[in-house]
Every structure is written in structure tokens, then in C-alpha cells.
């Protein structure tokens, strides 16, 4: 998909670099900052957004880029990033279970907290809210991994 983008006229790229060199400098600085500071899979999602943004800004029309292909590519990247982040969170659940702290409230809610995870739910519900490194991952069904983490945190607390 992206191969077609780079088969463009070399003169177009030269003109873009000549007229808009500062955009590339800003994008490179942003990429370096993102790569140095952000430590998760989200980093690569941000890198992809910056690169695609520069390519879109370079003067190609939407028709040249085949927007439907870019949307499909963006959806795939987002899907893969979400799946990788969920996988990381599940691995963290398994690895941090021994350090989990269980807190129950009088209103029937509970919180399980580890170094990188926060799981909140209502006692007896089939779903919990999961936050990983401060980023909310949404509501998840309680599966074996989550139930095990909750049970270990209860037993330890």
C-alpha cells in the first residue's frame, strides 16, 4: 500500500523538501521525543500518525493516496496496537499478581491495584474497567486471568 505512495514523481518530493523543510524538521524532532519518552506500544502508533501526517501534508491529493487504503491501514494499526496493549496488560496481570492490593468499598465496588494496573468493578459483575499505566483500556469481561488476579489480591489483603 505504501509502496505506491513512494512511486510518486521525484520532482514532487524535491519541491516539497525545498518548500517545506521545516515540517520535516519538526516531524523528526517530534518522532525523537516520542521514541525517547513513550515506552509502550502507543509509541509506534504515534510514530505512524506523525509519518502519515507528513506524507499527507506533502502535497498529495487524497485521490493520489487512495484514502480507502489509508483508512484500512490506520484501522489495522489501531487494531494491532490495541491487541498488543491488551496482551501487555494481561502479561502484567500474571506477573504482578503477587503484589496486587485489593480494596473493597461499602457501595459494593472493588479496586485491584498493581504497579502498572488498576482494575475496578462491582462485586458479582461480569465486567471490570482496566487501566494500564494510566491509560484506560475499557471494560473487559472477567476471564480466568482477571479472576485469578482478583482472587490472589483478596487472599493477600
N, C-alpha and C positions, 0 to 999 in steps of 0.2 A: 504494500500500500504506500509506504513512504518512499519506496524506490521511484515511483512515478513522479513524486514531488521533486526529486533531485535530478531528474532528466530535463529540467527546465532549461531555458535559454541561459547560457553562461553570462551573457551581457546583462540580463535582468539582475542576476546576483551581484555582478560588479557594480552596477548602478546603485543597487540597494546599499551595498557596503560603503560606497563613496558618499551617498547622501545621508545615510542613517547609521553611521559607525557607532555613534553614541548609544543607540538602542542595544547593539550587541555588547558594548562595554557594560552597560547597566545589567543586561541579562546575565553576563558572565559573573559579575560581582554577586548578583542575587543567587546564582547557582552555587558559587563557592560558599556563600553564607549558609544556604540551605544544607549543603552537603556537610559542612563543619558542625552546624548546630543541631539539626534534627537527626535523631538516632533511630528512627523506626522506618517501616515500610512507607509511611506517609512521605518521607523524604523523596522517594523515587516518583511518587505521584506529583509532588510539587515540581520536581525536575522536568517531568514530562509536560506539565502545564506550561512552564516557562519556555521550553523549547518549541512547543506547538504555538504558543503565543508569538514568539519571534518569527516563526515561519509564516503565520497568518499575517503579521504586520509587514512582512517583507514585500507586499505589493501584489500577491497573487489574488486573483478573484476567487470567490467561493466556488465557482464552477471549475476553475483550474484544480482546486484541491479535492474535488468530489466530496462535498460535505457529508454525504451519507456514509462514506468510508471512514471519515474522521470521527463522526459520531459513533460509529461501530467500534473503532479503535479506542475512543475515550471510554465507552461503556465496558470494553474488555479490560482496560487498565484499571478502572474503578472496581470492577468485579474482582479482579485478581488481587488488588490491594486490600480490599475488604476481606477476602478469603485468607490472605496471608496474615492480616492483623488478627483475625479470629483464631487462626492457628497459633499465633504467638501468645494470645491471651489464654488459650487452652493449655499450652505448654507451661505458661506461668502458673496457672491454677495447679497443675500437677507438681511443679517444682516448689511452690511457695505454700503448699497446704499445711506444712508443719508450723509455719509462722502466722497462720491466719487467726484473726481475732473476731469472735462472734459477739454481736451486741443486739439484744432484743429490746424493743420498745413496748410500752404499755398498750399502744394502739394496734398491736399485732404485727408490726413490721420488724424486720431484722436487717442487719448490715454485717457483711463479712468483709474484712479488710486485710489485705496483704501489702507488701511493699509496692506493688505495681497495680493491684486490682482492688476495685470496690464493687461488691455485689449487694444490691438492695432488693428486697422483696417483701412479700406479705406471707406470713406463715400459712402453709396449706395451698398457696397458689402454685400454678404450674409454670409460671414465667418469673424471671428476675431481670432487673436492669443491671447491665455490666458496664463498668468504666475501666479502661485500661490506660495507665499513665496519664490520667486526667482527661482522656478522650472518651466520650460516651459511645458505646458500641451498640446501643439499643437494647431492646428486650429479647431475651433468649429463653427458649424452652429449657426447663430443668432436665438435664441429661445426667448420665452416670458421673461424669467428671465434676459437674457443678454440685450435684447431690453429695458426692464424696467430699468435696471441699467444705461444704456447709457442715456435714456430719463431723469432720475432723476438727473444724473450728469450734463447734459446740462441745465436743469432747475435751478439747484443750482449755476452754474457757470455763 
